[in-house]
């Protein structure tokens, strides 16, 4: 997907994890990538391939996952609010922890910042433990530093035994 344009004043590089396992997950994720690129003061720089993974600590169908690389001038809380708005627009419900979902959007990285608030933790606390996040992140930004963890490509080995199968584009 070609990048869109944004205002020139030093955008922050943000990475968003996408996941879905209800409905037409592939169509949902493809639509959401377009929506992310259309957010105010935001451009979609790159999107990973889709990856299939089994649910963790839950049941239900396999997930489709991806990572989007954004350039944004939105602050982290405003970006989080936009992500939650997009989830709601796609019918996201939260009946219990790890429930199957029509859409899950996680703010994985926001520049080099470490953020700890009641509503947001960045880097995402389990980013480095999940192949369905590490593999797509390393696909589009292998040299990207994950604060406190190292480069994305260096996080691949610890999750090598986990299922996260890259799907053809």
C-alpha positions as CSV (number, residue, x, y, z in Angstrom):
1,X,0.0,0.0,0.0
2,X,1.6,3.4,-0.9
3,X,2.3,5.8,1.9
4,X,0.1,8.8,2.2
5,X,1.3,12.3,3.0
6,X,1.3,14.1,6.3
7,X,2.3,17.5,7.6
8,X,6.1,18.1,7.6
9,X,6.6,18.8,11.4
10,X,8.5,15.8,12.7
11,X,6.1,12.9,12.8
12,X,6.6,10.1,15.3
13,X,7.1,6.5,14.1
14,X,4.4,4.4,15.7
15,X,3.7,0.7,15.2
16,X,0.3,-0.8,15.7
17,X,-0.6,-4.5,16.0
18,X,-3.7,-5.6,14.2
19,X,-5.6,-8.9,14.9
20,X,-9.0,-10.4,14.2
21,X,-10.5,-13.9,14.5
22,X,-14.3,-13.3,13.9
23,X,-16.0,-12.5,10.7
24,X,-14.0,-11.9,7.6
25,X,-10.8,-11.2,9.4
26,X,-8.8,-10.6,6.2
27,X,-11.2,-8.0,4.8
28,X,-11.4,-6.3,8.2
29,X,-7.6,-6.0,8.5
30,X,-7.3,-4.7,4.9
31,X,-10.0,-2.1,5.5
32,X,-8.4,-1.1,8.8
33,X,-5.0,-0.5,7.2
34,X,-6.7,2.1,4.9
35,X,-8.5,3.6,7.9
36,X,-5.2,4.0,9.8
37,X,-3.6,5.8,6.9
38,X,-6.5,8.2,6.8
39,X,-6.3,9.2,10.5
40,X,-5.7,13.0,11.1
41,X,-2.0,13.9,10.8
42,X,-1.1,10.3,10.1
43,X,0.3,8.3,7.2
44,X,0.6,4.6,6.7
45,X,4.3,4.0,6.0
46,X,4.2,0.3,5.6
47,X,2.1,-2.8,6.5
48,X,3.3,-6.3,7.1
49,X,2.0,-9.4,5.5
50,X,-0.8,-11.2,7.3
51,X,0.1,-13.9,9.7
52,X,-2.1,-16.7,11.1
53,X,-1.8,-17.7,14.7
54,X,-3.7,-19.8,17.2
55,X,-5.5,-18.0,20.1
56,X,-3.4,-17.6,23.3
57,X,-5.1,-18.3,26.6
58,X,-8.4,-18.5,24.8
59,X,-10.4,-20.5,22.3
60,X,-12.0,-19.8,19.0
61,X,-10.8,-19.6,15.4
62,X,-7.2,-18.8,14.5
63,X,-6.3,-15.1,14.4
64,X,-5.0,-13.1,11.4
65,X,-2.4,-10.6,12.5
66,X,-0.3,-7.8,11.0
67,X,1.7,-4.8,12.0
68,X,1.2,-1.3,10.6
69,X,4.0,1.3,10.6
70,X,2.6,4.8,11.0
71,X,4.1,8.2,10.9
72,X,1.9,10.4,13.1
73,X,1.7,13.8,14.8
74,X,-1.1,12.5,17.1
75,X,0.1,12.2,20.7
76,X,0.0,8.7,22.1
77,X,-3.3,9.1,24.0
78,X,-5.0,10.6,20.9
79,X,-3.7,7.7,18.8
80,X,-5.0,5.2,21.3
81,X,-8.4,6.9,21.3
82,X,-8.5,6.6,17.5
83,X,-7.5,3.0,17.6
84,X,-10.3,2.3,20.1
85,X,-12.8,4.2,17.9
86,X,-11.8,2.0,14.9
87,X,-12.2,-1.1,17.0
88,X,-15.7,0.0,18.1
89,X,-16.6,0.8,14.5
90,X,-15.8,-2.8,13.6
91,X,-18.0,-4.2,16.4
92,X,-15.3,-4.9,19.0
93,X,-16.8,-6.2,22.3
94,X,-14.9,-7.0,25.5
95,X,-17.1,-9.6,27.2
96,X,-14.1,-11.2,29.0
97,X,-10.3,-11.2,28.8
98,X,-8.9,-12.8,25.6
99,X,-12.4,-13.2,24.1
100,X,-12.5,-13.8,20.4
101,X,-12.8,-10.4,18.5
102,X,-13.8,-8.8,15.3
103,X,-10.8,-6.5,15.7
104,X,-7.9,-5.8,18.1
105,X,-5.6,-2.8,17.7
106,X,-2.6,-2.5,20.0
107,X,-0.3,0.5,20.1
108,X,3.0,-1.4,20.2
109,X,5.6,1.4,19.9
110,X,5.4,5.1,19.9
111,X,8.8,6.5,18.8
112,X,11.4,5.5,21.4
113,X,9.1,6.4,24.3
114,X,8.3,4.4,27.3
115,X,4.8,5.2,28.5
116,X,3.1,3.9,31.6
117,X,-0.3,5.3,32.3
118,X,-3.5,3.6,33.6
119,X,-4.7,3.3,30.0
120,X,-1.6,2.8,28.0
121,X,1.7,0.9,28.3
122,X,4.3,1.4,25.5
123,X,6.2,-0.6,24.5
124,X,3.3,-3.1,24.6
125,X,4.2,-5.3,27.6
126,X,4.0,-8.6,25.7
127,X,5.3,-7.5,22.3
128,X,8.6,-9.4,22.6
129,X,6.8,-12.6,23.8
130,X,4.4,-13.0,20.8
131,X,5.5,-14.4,17.5
132,X,2.4,-12.9,15.9
133,X,3.7,-9.5,16.7
134,X,7.5,-10.0,16.4
135,X,7.4,-11.7,13.0
136,X,5.4,-9.0,11.2
137,X,7.3,-6.2,13.0
138,X,10.6,-7.7,12.0
139,X,9.3,-8.1,8.4
140,X,8.8,-4.4,8.0
141,X,11.3,-2.9,10.4
142,X,14.0,-5.5,11.3
143,X,16.3,-2.9,12.8
144,X,13.7,-1.1,14.8
145,X,14.7,-0.8,18.4
146,X,12.1,-2.0,21.0
147,X,13.1,0.0,24.1
148,X,14.6,-2.3,26.7
149,X,14.5,-5.3,24.4
150,X,16.7,-4.8,21.4
151,X,16.1,-4.8,17.6
152,X,13.0,-6.5,16.2
153,X,15.0,-9.1,14.3
154,X,16.8,-10.1,17.5
155,X,13.5,-10.9,19.1
156,X,12.7,-13.6,16.5
157,X,14.8,-16.4,18.0
158,X,13.0,-16.4,21.4
159,X,9.6,-16.8,19.7
160,X,10.8,-19.3,17.1
161,X,8.7,-22.2,18.5
162,X,5.4,-20.3,18.4
163,X,3.0,-20.6,15.5
164,X,2.7,-17.5,13.3
165,X,2.5,-18.5,9.7
166,X,3.0,-15.8,7.0
167,X,0.2,-15.9,4.5
168,X,0.6,-15.1,0.8
169,X,-0.3,-11.5,-0.1
